Amino acid sequence: MASPASFLSLESDGSDHRVSSMQKLGKGEPVDNDEFESWVKSKQLLKPDDQLDLTEAELGEEIPKLLSTENRHLPRNLVIYDFREGAYVPIPVPENTVTLLEFEGTSLHKDTTEAKEQISRKGTDDEAEAEAEAQEQEEEVQAAPEEEAPKKKLTNQFNFCERAALTIANPSRAVDTQTIPPPRSSYGSSVLQWVIYDSYAEDYAQQQREKEREKEKKPMLHKRDEKSRKDDKAKQTEEFNKRYLQACQIIERMVNQNIYDEIAQDYRYWEDPSDEFREEEGTLLPLWKFSYEKTKKMCVTDLCFNTLYYDLFAVCFGTLDFMKQGNEGAVCLFTIKNPSFPDYRITTESGAMCCDIHPKYPYLIAIGLYDGNVIVYNLQVGTKEPVYMSHGVNGKHSECVWELKWGPDMQDGEINFFTVSGDGRVFNWVLMQNKLAITTIISLFLDIDQVGGPDGSSLKLKGCGMCMVFHPNNPEIFLVGTEEGYIFKCSTAYSSKYLMTYYAHYLSVHRMDYNKFNSNIFASCSGDWRVKIWEDMRPEPLFIFDLGASVGDVKWAPYSSTVFAAVTTEGKVFVFDLNVNKYKAICIQAVVSKRKNKLSRLAFNHKLPFIIVGDDKGTTITLKLSPNLRVKTKAPKKAVPVDPHALEVQKLDRLLSLVRELPEGELVKETVSTVASN
């Protein structure tokens, strides 16, 4: 950028030259343009070496400067010792204004008291006015010669009113309207004494009737007022109880956190150091035990983790013994933040056999009962009454509801769930506005010869459903395990036949579960002591494990494609890792007493490395997996980075390629695996 001095010199020289040129043109003399151009070329602008090169946008940008009245150099942390307080107290920050000049004015308004006092001292108002008039006459005489130049009239600073602040007074106007005159008629009559008496008597009777009506209305209004007052008082009491309960729950959690502090530290940070010296074995660390006083004599029939809050899980209480059915059941929602008492408690009229929490709406919980009914609770509203409940003989299952699963929302956005029962039917329940709509998906039938009845007729045997699981990728496909030991692959699209029949077990199928990384692989357990691993559309199992006792539940781990766990009636928990050992479990641990308790259900936490197991005495135990039981797959250091999910899929495919039976004449292809385990 050029210096200001150079610009000034150029402009002044150029203007002089233009003036001289104009003078020459006015005189008629010729103008020498060459001389002007040579003079401009000789005036070169000097550019400093350290000058910045700015673009046109930067040159055109306006840089504002903000002026603030705040003095930022004032100290704001000055203190002084106060002998009364016995401590240092802060000094108020001084004001930002600085007074440079201050003097008192001499002008007074004539209507003020001070002005009136001054006038009274100098003279009366008339004398002041006479003096003012004389002074004005003198000023007029002096200003007579100067009348030619009009002066600007100054505004009165005391009696001045801004014109823009004045409002316009709308002028009044007459508005005439014309209407139809009211009807008129002439009436004449003679007013006698008895006419006056009759009119008074009729008016008195009318007043009496109105008083009776008011008396009848008052009790009703009084009752309504009392009812509204009671309702308002009940609402206020309920709101107060909610706030009080919330405060108590916070205090209870704080107390429990102090009581179980050591367990909480182990739950988060403790790892079994002995796993370093065991190559293919692991252990389970017991943490908390969850129980409820009113459900100690009941059996844990189902476990389900909340899909949003990983520390919250639901426990169903009922009984698996048909000869000892109780009159009621319960569903409790526990959290690991408060092991002493459940956060939510639901009491059912019959044993609660299964439950499921909606994956999209975690406050909706559906429960299947022993008497065939289903109920739905909204935890946001409360657990006193269900929002939906099945009714009638034809509106429920005729036998026990063994398993319940939420389905994906329908095309109209309606929420629905599926149930399977011992009556051999699979129902679809849709949550309508005021009721539950029921639809039969399939009636289970056994693909065997018909049996003759007592009257000589042939009967087709039905299957008794025991468990159900939906395909993780295709919501129309689901598996149903029966009491006869069969596993049927079904579809919600049609119910005339099965897609596949697995002759799985010799006794009833208790539970099934799909692999979290490969939807073609699923596991099943039964009362015949066995756990079997199946592949979709393959009639024979890939793996068979004999656990030596009735198996209550089996679940695949959410962190590994080859790890699954199972529980038995002998009180033992089995953890398998097929990538480590294809023949036996890498952890067998007794959790409860073999003689007194039996384990019935199992569930993996989706976020943290621990499982929960339930027994037949109403107790739920939390167990933490040691490092050897949760080994994750890692890619080689020199290989290209691969997604962990893809590594788990590769690990399972490599394992399955070793156990699959190939057709005759086909050879196993050599594959180079990039999967490595640490």
VENHUNOR-V88136 format. One record per residue. OMEGA is omega in degrees with one decimal (* if undefined). D_LAST is the distance of its C-alpha to the last C-alpha in Angstrom with 2 decimals. Layout:
OMEGA_D_LAST ; OMEGA_D_LAST
//
This chain:
-178.9_66.99 ; -179.6_70.62 ; 179.6_72.26 ; -179.1_74.59 ; 180.0_77.54 ; 178.0_77.20 ; -178.7_77.07 ; -179.7_80.13 ; -179.4_82.10 ; -177.4_81.31 ; -178.5_82.36 ; 178.9_85.57 ; -179.2_86.62 ; -179.3_85.89 ; 177.7_87.93 ; -179.0_90.89 ; -179.9_90.82 ; 178.8_90.80 ; 179.2_93.73 ; 179.3_95.74 ; 178.9_95.03 ; 177.6_96.22 ; 179.1_99.34 ; 179.5_100.08 ; -180.0_99.63 ; -179.7_102.02 ; -179.5_104.66 ; 179.6_104.28 ; 179.7_103.04 ; -179.2_100.41 ; -179.5_96.82 ; 179.6_94.98 ; -179.7_91.35 ; -179.7_90.40 ; 179.4_91.18 ; -179.9_88.82 ; 178.5_85.89 ; 179.5_86.33 ; 178.6_86.40 ; -179.9_83.11 ; -179.0_81.39 ; 179.1_82.45 ; 178.8_80.76 ; 179.0_77.09 ; 179.7_74.52 ; -179.7_72.43 ; 178.4_68.64 ; -179.0_66.87 ; -176.6_63.98 ; -179.0_61.57 ; -179.8_62.37 ; 175.7_59.45 ; -177.3_59.41 ; 176.9_59.15 ; -179.9_58.91 ; 179.4_61.52 ; 179.0_59.28 ; 178.3_58.69 ; -178.2_62.40 ; -178.0_63.33 ; 177.7_60.94 ; -178.8_62.75 ; -178.3_61.27 ; 175.0_62.52 ; -177.7_63.36 ; 177.9_63.09 ; -178.4_65.52 ; 178.9_64.67 ; -177.7_67.10 ; 178.5_64.45 ; -176.5_64.81 ; 179.1_61.36 ; 179.3_62.81 ; 176.9_64.02 ; -176.9_62.22 ; -177.8_60.56 ; 178.7_59.39 ; 179.7_62.72 ; 176.5_63.39 ; -177.5_66.42 ; 179.5_66.81 ; -178.2_68.50 ; 178.7_70.40 ; 178.8_70.78 ; -176.8_67.05 ; -178.3_66.17 ; 177.1_63.41 ; 178.7_62.94 ; -178.3_63.53 ; 176.7_62.85 ; 179.1_65.83 ; -179.6_66.28 ; 179.7_65.42 ; -178.4_68.69 ; -177.8_69.71 ; -177.9_68.92 ; 178.2_72.60 ; -178.9_74.99 ; 179.6_78.74 ; -177.5_80.68 ; -178.6_84.11 ; 176.2_85.61 ; -177.4_89.24 ; 178.6_91.16 ; -178.8_92.89 ; -178.5_96.56 ; 178.6_96.52 ; 173.7_97.06 ; -172.8_97.09 ; -179.0_100.55 ; -179.4_99.43 ; 179.8_97.65 ; -179.7_99.37 ; 179.4_99.39 ; 179.2_101.19 ; 177.9_103.77 ; 179.8_104.47 ; 178.7_104.98 ; 179.6_107.41 ; 179.2_109.32 ; -176.9_109.77 ; -179.1_110.95 ; -179.5_113.08 ; 179.8_113.17 ; -179.5_111.28 ; 178.2_114.49 ; 179.5_115.19 ; 178.9_111.63 ; 178.5_112.02 ; 177.7_115.39 ; -179.8_113.91 ; 179.2_111.06 ; 178.1_113.56 ; 179.9_115.66 ; 178.8_112.60 ; 178.9_111.61 ; 177.2_115.15 ; -180.0_114.98 ; 178.8_111.63 ; 178.2_113.12 ; -179.8_116.06 ; -175.6_113.77 ; -179.6_111.44 ; 179.5_114.33 ; -174.1_114.28 ; -178.9_110.51 ; -178.0_110.52 ; 179.8_110.00 ; -177.8_106.28 ; 179.2_104.65 ; 177.9_102.25 ; -178.9_98.89 ; -180.0_99.17 ; 179.2_96.65 ; 176.4_94.89 ; -175.1_95.71 ; -176.2_92.68 ; -179.6_93.67 ; -177.0_94.80 ; 178.0_92.42 ; -178.7_90.35 ; -176.8_87.81 ; -178.2_88.99 ; -179.0_85.51 ; -178.7_85.15 ; 178.8_88.23 ; -178.6_87.82 ; 176.4_90.10 ; -178.8_92.43 ; 179.4_92.63 ; 179.5_96.28 ; 179.5_97.40 ; -177.5_98.45 ; 178.1_100.23 ; -178.7_98.45 ; 177.1_100.78 ; -178.6_99.67 ; -179.0_101.80 ; 177.3_101.18 ; -179.2_103.06 ; -179.9_105.48 ; -179.8_105.02 ; -179.5_107.31 ; 177.7_110.57 ; 179.6_112.96 ; -179.0_116.13 ; 178.1_116.25 ; -178.2_119.15 ; 177.3_119.65 ; -179.3_121.73 ; -179.8_119.89 ; -174.9_121.41 ; -178.6_120.66 ; 175.5_118.94 ; 177.5_116.69 ; -179.6_115.49 ; -179.7_114.99 ; 180.0_112.94 ; 176.5_110.64 ; 179.7_110.00 ; 178.6_109.34 ; 178.7_106.83 ; 178.9_105.01 ; 178.1_104.84 ; 177.9_103.42 ; 177.5_100.75 ; 178.7_99.73 ; 179.0_99.46 ; 178.9_97.21 ; 176.9_94.86 ; 178.0_94.69 ; 177.3_93.73 ; 179.0_90.94 ; 178.0_89.57 ; 178.2_89.66 ; -178.6_87.68 ; -175.2_85.04 ; 177.7_84.59 ; 178.4_82.93 ; 178.6_80.48 ; 179.2_79.64 ; 178.0_79.38 ; 179.0_76.95 ; 178.8_74.85 ; 178.8_74.79 ; 179.5_73.73 ; 178.9_70.98 ; 177.2_69.67 ; 178.4_69.79 ; 178.9_67.85 ; 178.5_65.22 ; 179.5_64.89 ; 178.6_64.66 ; 177.8_61.99 ; 178.3_59.94 ; 178.3_60.27 ; 179.7_59.28 ; 178.0_56.24 ; 178.3_55.10 ; 179.5_55.67 ; 178.6_53.71 ; 178.5_50.74 ; 179.8_50.71 ; 179.1_51.24 ; 178.7_48.47 ; 177.4_46.01 ; 178.7_46.92 ; 178.6_46.56 ; 178.2_43.12 ; 178.7_41.97 ; -179.8_43.46 ; 177.6_41.94 ; 179.0_38.43 ; 179.0_39.03 ; 179.3_40.30 ; 177.9_37.38 ; 176.7_34.92 ; -178.6_36.67 ; -177.1_36.88 ; -177.1_33.23 ; -179.6_31.88 ; 179.0_29.66 ; 178.8_28.11 ; 177.1_27.64 ; 176.9_25.84 ; -179.0_23.47 ; -177.2_23.03 ; -164.1_21.91 ; -172.5_20.28 ; 173.9_19.69 ; -177.0_16.31 ; -178.3_16.50 ; -178.5_15.87 ; 177.4_16.18 ; 178.9_12.77 ; -177.9_11.59 ; 174.8_14.05 ; -174.4_13.39 ; -172.5_10.79 ; -179.2_11.87 ; 177.9_14.11 ; -177.8_14.61 ; 176.4_17.78 ; -179.1_19.96 ; 177.1_21.85 ; -179.8_25.40 ; -176.4_26.68 ; 171.2_29.97 ; -178.4_32.51 ; 178.4_34.56 ; 179.2_38.03 ; -171.5_41.46 ; -175.7_44.70 ; -177.2_46.38 ; -177.4_43.56 ; -179.9_42.79 ; 179.8_44.54 ; 179.9_42.84 ; 174.9_39.71 ; -175.0_36.74 ; 179.0_37.14 ; 177.6_34.65 ; -178.2_31.95 ; 177.0_31.28 ; 174.8_29.47 ; -175.5_31.38 ; -179.0_30.21 ; 179.9_31.11 ; -172.1_30.72 ; -178.8_27.33 ; -177.6_28.74 ; 179.2_31.73 ; -178.8_31.87 ; 179.6_34.81 ; 176.6_35.69 ; 179.9_38.40 ; 177.1_40.70 ; 174.8_42.88 ; 176.9_43.09 ; 178.7_41.88 ; -176.4_44.88 ; -178.4_47.74 ; -177.3_50.30 ; 179.3_49.48 ; 178.9_49.38 ; -178.7_50.13 ; -177.7_52.39 ; 176.6_49.80 ; -177.7_46.12 ; 171.9_44.04 ; -179.1_41.09 ; 175.3_39.55 ; -179.3_37.16 ; 172.1_35.14 ; -180.0_33.05 ; 175.9_30.62 ; 179.4_32.80 ; -175.6_35.68 ; -172.2_34.80 ; -173.3_38.44 ; 179.9_40.13 ; 177.8_39.41 ; 178.6_40.04 ; -179.8_41.79 ; 179.4_43.71 ; 178.2_45.20 ; -177.7_47.62 ; -179.2_48.39 ; 177.8_51.44 ; -178.2_49.39 ; 177.4_45.97 ; -173.9_43.10 ; -177.9_40.94 ; 177.4_38.53 ; 177.2_37.88 ; 178.5_35.99 ; -176.1_35.67 ; -178.4_36.43 ; -178.0_33.49 ; 178.9_35.91 ; -171.8_38.33 ; 178.4_36.41 ; 177.6_39.75 ; 178.0_40.84 ; 179.1_40.03 ; -173.7_41.47 ; 173.2_42.15 ; -172.9_43.26 ; -178.9_45.71 ; -178.1_46.83 ; 177.2_50.30 ; 179.3_49.03 ; 174.2_49.41 ; 178.9_46.90 ; 180.0_47.03 ; 179.5_45.45 ; 172.6_45.20 ; -175.2_44.91 ; 177.0_43.38 ; 179.9_44.97 ; -177.4_48.41 ; -177.1_47.88 ; 179.0_47.34 ; -179.0_50.97 ; 178.4_51.74 ; 176.7_49.64 ; 176.4_50.20 ; 178.6_50.21 ; 179.3_51.12 ; -176.5_52.14 ; 172.1_55.79 ; -179.3_58.07 ; -178.8_57.78 ; -178.0_56.97 ; 179.0_54.57 ; 174.2_51.83 ; 178.3_50.11 ; 177.4_52.29 ; -173.8_49.49 ; 174.5_46.33 ; -173.2_43.86 ; 179.8_40.50 ; -176.9_38.20 ; -179.5_38.65 ; 173.4_36.69 ; 177.0_37.62 ; 176.7_38.21 ; -179.5_38.23 ; -178.9_41.41 ; -176.8_44.31 ; 178.4_46.10 ; -179.1_48.56 ; -178.2_45.84 ; -179.7_46.59 ; -177.5_43.95 ; 176.2_43.46 ; -176.0_41.45 ; 178.0_41.36 ; 173.9_42.01 ; -173.0_42.10 ; 176.9_44.43 ; 176.7_45.69 ; 175.3_48.80 ; -179.8_46.92 ; 175.0_47.03 ; -177.4_44.56 ; 170.5_46.13 ; -177.9_45.48 ; -180.0_46.71 ; 179.9_47.69 ; 176.7_48.39 ; -176.1_51.85 ; -175.9_53.92 ; -175.4_55.54 ; 176.1_54.16 ; 176.0_51.45 ; -174.2_52.09 ; 177.3_50.92 ; 178.1_50.27 ; -179.8_49.44 ; -179.3_46.54 ; 171.4_46.68 ; -174.9_48.35 ; 177.1_46.24 ; -179.6_48.13 ; -178.6_47.31 ; 178.5_47.65 ; -178.7_49.78 ; 179.8_53.50 ; -177.0_55.87 ; -179.9_57.19 ; 179.9_60.87 ; -178.9_62.09 ; 179.5_64.76 ; 178.5_67.42 ; -180.0_66.56 ; 180.0_64.55 ; -177.9_61.10 ; 175.8_58.16 ; -175.1_54.80 ; 176.5_52.06 ; 176.8_49.75 ; 178.6_46.13 ; -178.2_45.02 ; -179.6_42.06 ; -177.9_39.41 ; -176.1_36.45 ; 175.9_35.66 ; -178.8_32.78 ; 178.0_33.14 ; -175.6_31.25 ; -177.1_28.95 ; -179.3_30.26 ; -175.1_33.76 ; 179.2_35.70 ; -176.2_38.45 ; 176.0_36.38 ; 178.6_35.69 ; 178.2_35.13 ; 174.3_37.46 ; -173.2_36.93 ; 177.8_40.19 ; 179.3_41.64 ; 177.7_42.48 ; 179.6_38.84 ; 171.0_38.91 ; -179.1_36.64 ; 173.4_38.62 ; -173.0_37.30 ; 178.1_39.89 ; 177.3_40.85 ; -177.7_42.78 ; 179.8_44.87 ; -174.4_46.87 ; -176.4_47.34 ; -177.9_49.28 ; 178.9_46.49 ; 174.0_42.80 ; -179.5_40.34 ; 176.7_38.63 ; 178.1_39.12 ; 174.5_36.40 ; -162.2_37.84 ; -170.2_34.87 ; 179.1_35.88 ; 177.2_38.90 ; -174.0_39.19 ; 177.8_38.75 ; -175.2_35.58 ; -177.1_34.43 ; 175.0_31.64 ; 179.8_29.67 ; 177.3_26.87 ; 174.8_25.56 ; -175.3_21.94 ; -176.5_21.04 ; 178.9_19.55 ; -175.5_21.89 ; 177.0_25.45 ; -177.2_26.44 ; 175.7_24.41 ; -178.6_25.74 ; 178.3_25.77 ; 176.9_28.91 ; -172.0_29.95 ; 175.0_33.39 ; 177.7_35.73 ; 174.6_35.50 ; -170.8_32.33 ; 169.1_30.07 ; -176.5_27.21 ; 177.1_27.11 ; -174.7_24.93 ; 170.3_27.23 ; -175.9_27.33 ; 178.0_30.14 ; 173.7_33.40 ; -172.7_32.16 ; -177.5_34.39 ; 179.9_32.17 ; 176.5_28.91 ; 179.5_25.60 ; 175.6_24.36 ; 179.5_26.58 ; 177.6_25.63 ; -175.5_28.43 ; 173.6_27.94 ; 177.6_31.31 ; 179.7_32.89 ; -176.3_33.84 ; -177.0_30.89 ; -175.3_31.82 ; 176.2_29.04 ; -178.2_25.77 ; 172.4_23.54 ; 179.1_20.53 ; 179.8_17.90 ; -175.4_18.34 ; -177.7_14.73 ; -178.5_13.21 ; -176.7_15.22 ; -177.5_14.58 ; 172.3_15.07 ; -177.4_18.71 ; 180.0_20.85 ; 177.7_24.43 ; -177.3_27.23 ; 179.4_30.15 ; 175.5_33.68 ; 176.8_32.92 ; -177.5_31.07 ; 174.6_27.50 ; 179.3_24.36 ; 175.6_21.98 ; -179.0_18.41 ; 169.1_16.99 ; -175.4_13.72 ; 178.4_15.00 ; 179.2_11.79 ; -177.8_11.21 ; -177.5_14.96 ; -172.2_17.85 ; -178.2_20.57 ; -178.3_20.18 ; 177.2_18.79 ; 175.3_15.87 ; 174.2_18.18 ; -173.3_22.00 ; 176.3_23.81 ; -176.1_27.51 ; 179.8_28.22 ; -179.7_32.03 ; -176.5_34.79 ; -175.0_35.11 ; -172.1_38.90 ; -171.6_39.52 ; 175.3_36.84 ; 177.9_35.13 ; -174.8_32.15 ; -174.5_33.11 ; -174.4_30.77 ; 176.8_27.19 ; 175.8_25.72 ; 170.3_22.40 ; -174.0_22.65 ; -174.8_21.89 ; -175.0_20.83 ; -174.7_19.69 ; 174.1_17.39 ; 179.1_20.35 ; 173.7_22.60 ; 179.1_26.34 ; 179.5_28.24 ; -179.8_32.02 ; -176.6_34.41 ; 177.6_38.05 ; 176.3_39.44 ; -178.5_38.67 ; 175.6_35.66 ; -174.4_32.38 ; 176.9_29.45 ; -177.9_26.43 ; 178.8_23.14 ; -178.9_19.99 ; 176.9_16.60 ; -176.1_14.47 ; -178.9_10.84 ; -179.0_9.81 ; -179.2_12.11 ; 177.7_10.84 ; 178.9_7.14 ; -177.9_7.57 ; 177.6_7.10 ; 178.2_6.84 ; 175.8_9.46 ; -176.2_9.91 ; -175.9_11.67 ; -177.2_14.96 ; 177.3_15.13 ; 179.4_17.31 ; -177.6_15.96 ; 177.8_15.72 ; -179.5_16.39 ; 177.9_13.61 ; 178.2_16.19 ; 177.5_16.63 ; 178.4_12.99 ; 177.9_13.31 ; 178.1_16.65 ; -179.7_15.55 ; 179.7_13.01 ; 178.5_15.96 ; 178.6_18.47 ; 178.7_16.76 ; -178.4_16.74 ; 179.3_20.33 ; 179.8_21.58 ; -174.5_21.11 ; 178.3_23.27 ; 175.5_25.87 ; -178.5_29.28 ; 176.0_30.81 ; -177.5_34.59 ; 179.3_36.57 ; -179.2_36.64 ; -177.5_33.46 ; 177.0_30.60 ; 179.7_26.90 ; 178.3_26.05 ; -179.8_23.52 ; 176.7_20.71 ; -176.9_18.23 ; 177.4_14.92 ; -177.1_12.96 ; 177.4_10.08 ; 179.3_6.64 ; 178.1_3.74 ; *_0.00
//
